[in-house]
Amino acid sequence: MQFPPLQSAAFIRRYKRFMADVERPNGEIITVHCANTGAMTGCAEKGDTVWYSDSKSATRKYPCSWELTQLANGNLVCINTHRSNQLVHEALQNKGIKELADYSEIYPEVKYGEENSRIDFLLKSEGLPDCYVEVKSITLVKNNIGMFPDAVTSRGQKHIRELLAAKKQGHRAVVLFAGLHDGFDCFKIAEYIDPEYDRLLKNAMQQGVEAYAYAGKFEKIQGIPTALSLTHKVPFIE
């Protein structure tokens, strides 16, 4: 997945959920749009490097968008959660998710379920059961362990219930945890943050819902991030 051209700035503060102030190298302070409604734990520390894109739109109040954070230890995190589905869609098209590589048709954002949900991807292929794929972003990392969620997620809990219902109807149901952070080599559910999500997922997995976590790798040109791809499955630990 290619990023638009990115520029760097120093993070100052995030506020009103969707806005952040950053300082450009020339000392100018600008406000950028933040397309992440989550807690962004560990991804927004004062002084971190922000990589942002500039739409150059004359109609947007805040034409610049916060895309990535570069942490003090050098790790990169894609905080623009709108990119996660784009990242996974590309991986599905390129057969990069081996567990799902047999599917030939990809349908994004399909309505389903009894709780008025939209599945991120519905996969179809002749001779195979339909496969419902829910994408979750890994941006929280501690001690080289990727985690989800970074805050209590009632929406995520609903998605697990919907996936389990789809599985009981004879379909495949998959939660795909996508690495938007390049600093982890295994994955676990952050049960200390959302014990109910942990309980629901474990129960669903016992009944056939599948869960996979994939690592992410950033590409750079002259130190500037240019692309992100999913590379390989990492161990799912308790």
BAKE-805968 format. One line per field, with one value per residue (C-alpha): residue in three letters; z, y negated, x negated; residue number from 1. Coordinates in steps of 0.25 Angstrom, whole numbers, plus 5000, padded with zeros to 4 digits. Each point is the difference from the previous one (the first is absolute). Layout:
N
aa	(ALA|...)
zz	(Z|...)
yy	(Y|...)
xx	(X|...)
i	(NUM|...)
END
This chain:
238
aa	(MET|GLN|PHE|PRO|PRO|LEU|GLN|SER|ALA|ALA|PHE|ILE|ARG|ARG|TYR|LYS|ARG|PHE|MET|ALA|ASP|VAL|GLU|ARG|PRO|ASN|GLY|GLU|ILE|ILE|THR|VAL|HIS|CYS|ALA|ASN|THR|GLY|ALA|MET|THR|GLY|CYS|ALA|GLU|LYS|GLY|ASP|THR|VAL|TRP|TYR|SER|ASP|SER|LYS|SER|ALA|THR|ARG|LYS|TYR|PRO|CYS|SER|TRP|GLU|LEU|THR|GLN|LEU|ALA|ASN|GLY|ASN|LEU|VAL|CYS|ILE|ASN|THR|HIS|ARG|SER|ASN|GLN|LEU|VAL|HIS|GLU|ALA|LEU|GLN|ASN|LYS|GLY|ILE|LYS|GLU|LEU|ALA|ASP|TYR|SER|GLU|ILE|TYR|PRO|GLU|VAL|LYS|TYR|GLY|GLU|GLU|ASN|SER|ARG|ILE|ASP|PHE|LEU|LEU|LYS|SER|GLU|GLY|LEU|PRO|ASP|CYS|TYR|VAL|GLU|VAL|LYS|SER|ILE|THR|LEU|VAL|LYS|ASN|ASN|ILE|GLY|MET|PHE|PRO|ASP|ALA|VAL|THR|SER|ARG|GLY|GLN|LYS|HIS|ILE|ARG|GLU|LEU|LEU|ALA|ALA|LYS|LYS|GLN|GLY|HIS|ARG|ALA|VAL|VAL|LEU|PHE|ALA|GLY|LEU|HIS|ASP|GLY|PHE|ASP|CYS|PHE|LYS|ILE|ALA|GLU|TYR|ILE|ASP|PRO|GLU|TYR|ASP|ARG|LEU|LEU|LYS|ASN|ALA|MET|GLN|GLN|GLY|VAL|GLU|ALA|TYR|ALA|TYR|ALA|GLY|LYS|PHE|GLU|LYS|ILE|GLN|GLY|ILE|PRO|THR|ALA|LEU|SER|LEU|THR|HIS|LYS|VAL|PRO|PHE|ILE|GLU)
zz	(5000|4995|5009|4994|5001|5014|5008|5015|5012|5015|5008|5010|5004|4995|5004|4996|4995|4986|5001|5004|5000|4994|4998|4987|4999|4997|5013|4994|5008|4992|5003|4993|4999|5008|4994|5013|5010|5009|5013|4991|5012|4998|4987|5004|5009|5000|4991|4992|4985|4992|4985|4994|4986|4993|4992|4995|5000|5001|5006|5011|5013|5004|4987|5006|5006|5011|4993|5009|5013|5001|5015|5008|4997|4985|4999|4990|5002|4990|5009|4988|5002|4987|4994|5006|4991|4988|5005|5002|4987|4993|5007|4997|4985|5000|5007|5012|5011|4997|5009|4990|4987|4994|4998|4987|5003|5010|5004|5009|5010|4999|5009|5009|5013|5010|5007|4987|4997|4988|4998|4995|4989|4995|4992|4991|4991|4993|5008|5013|5011|5001|5009|5008|5004|5011|5000|5013|5001|5008|5005|5015|5003|5013|5001|4986|5001|4991|5007|4997|5005|5006|5006|5004|4986|5001|4984|5000|5010|4990|4989|5007|5003|4985|4995|5010|4994|4986|5004|5006|4986|4993|4996|5003|5009|5002|5009|4993|5009|4991|5004|4998|5010|4996|5014|5004|4997|5007|5004|5011|5004|5010|5010|5011|4991|4996|5007|4993|4986|5005|5005|4988|4990|5008|5000|4985|4997|5007|4991|4987|4998|4995|5004|4994|5003|4989|5001|4992|4994|4995|4988|5000|4990|5005|5014|4996|5002|4986|5002|5009|4998|5008|5000|5008|5011|5014|5012|5007|5015|5013)
yy	(5000|4987|4987|4987|4991|4998|4988|5000|4992|5001|5004|4990|5004|5007|4995|5001|5014|4996|4989|4999|4989|5002|4992|5000|4999|4985|4998|4998|5006|5006|5008|5014|5009|5013|5011|5009|5000|5010|4997|5001|5005|4998|4994|4985|4996|4986|4998|5013|4998|4998|5004|4993|4998|4988|5001|4985|4999|4986|5005|5008|4992|5009|5004|5008|5014|5007|5014|5005|4999|5003|5003|4997|5014|4998|5009|4995|5001|4997|4993|4997|5011|4998|5006|5014|5005|4994|5008|5013|4999|4999|5012|5008|4996|5004|5013|4996|5005|5015|5005|4992|5002|5010|4989|4993|4990|4988|4992|4988|4994|5010|4998|5013|5005|4997|4988|4991|5003|4999|5010|4994|5011|5011|5011|5009|5011|5012|5012|4993|4995|4985|4993|4988|4992|4990|4991|4994|4992|5003|4986|5004|5007|5003|5008|5004|5006|4994|4998|4997|4992|4988|4996|5006|5003|5003|4999|5011|5009|4998|5005|5013|5003|4998|5008|5012|4999|5001|5012|5007|4998|5008|4989|4997|4989|4993|4989|4995|4991|4992|4994|4985|5000|5006|5003|5014|5014|5007|4996|5001|4994|4988|5007|4990|4989|5007|5013|5002|4999|5011|5009|4999|5002|5013|5005|4997|5007|5012|5001|4999|4985|4998|4989|4997|4989|4995|4991|4987|4995|4986|4996|4987|4991|4991|5002|4996|5011|5003|5013|5011|5014|5013|5010|5012|5006|4999|5009|4998|5001|5001)
xx	(5000|4994|5001|5002|4988|4997|4994|4994|5004|4998|5013|5005|5014|5013|5013|5015|4997|4998|4990|4985|4990|4986|4988|4993|4985|5000|5008|5013|5012|5011|5013|5001|5012|4999|5009|4999|5010|4993|4992|4987|4992|4985|5002|5001|4989|4995|4988|5003|4998|5014|5000|5011|5006|5005|5013|4998|5015|5006|5013|4994|4999|4988|4994|4988|5003|4991|4996|4989|4993|4985|4997|4988|4994|5002|5012|5011|5015|5010|5011|5009|5010|5006|4988|5002|5010|4992|4988|5008|5007|4987|4995|5012|4999|4985|5003|4992|5009|4997|5012|5010|4992|5010|5011|5001|5011|4998|5012|4997|5010|5012|5012|5003|5004|5011|4993|5000|4985|4991|4990|4986|4999|5009|4992|5006|4995|5007|5000|4996|5009|5001|4990|5003|4987|5000|4987|4994|4988|4988|4994|4998|4986|4994|4987|5000|5014|5011|5014|5014|5008|4994|5013|5013|5007|5015|5000|4989|5009|5012|4991|4996|5015|5003|4989|5004|5014|4994|4992|5012|5007|4989|4991|4985|4998|4987|4994|4987|4991|4992|4986|5000|4988|4987|4995|5006|4997|5012|5014|5010|5014|4998|5009|4996|5007|5012|5003|5013|4994|4990|5011|5009|4988|4995|5015|5001|4987|5004|5012|4993|4997|4986|4990|4987|4990|4991|4987|4998|4988|4997|4992|4992|4993|4989|5006|5014|5011|5006|5008|5005|5003|5004|4989|5002|5009|4995|5003|5013|4997|5009)
i	(1|2|3|4|5|6|7|8|9|10|11|12|13|14|15|16|17|18|19|20|21|22|23|24|25|26|27|28|29|30|31|32|33|34|35|36|37|38|39|40|41|42|43|44|45|46|47|48|49|50|51|52|53|54|55|56|57|58|59|60|61|62|63|64|65|66|67|68|69|70|71|72|73|74|75|76|77|78|79|80|81|82|83|84|85|86|87|88|89|90|91|92|93|94|95|96|97|98|99|100|101|102|103|104|105|106|107|108|109|110|111|112|113|114|115|116|117|118|119|120|121|122|123|124|125|126|127|128|129|130|131|132|133|134|135|136|137|138|139|140|141|142|143|144|145|146|147|148|149|150|151|152|153|154|155|156|157|158|159|160|161|162|163|164|165|166|167|168|169|170|171|172|173|174|175|176|177|178|179|180|181|182|183|184|185|186|187|188|189|190|191|192|193|194|195|196|197|198|199|200|201|202|203|204|205|206|207|208|209|210|211|212|213|214|215|216|217|218|219|220|221|222|223|224|225|226|227|228|229|230|231|232|233|234|235|236|237|238)
END
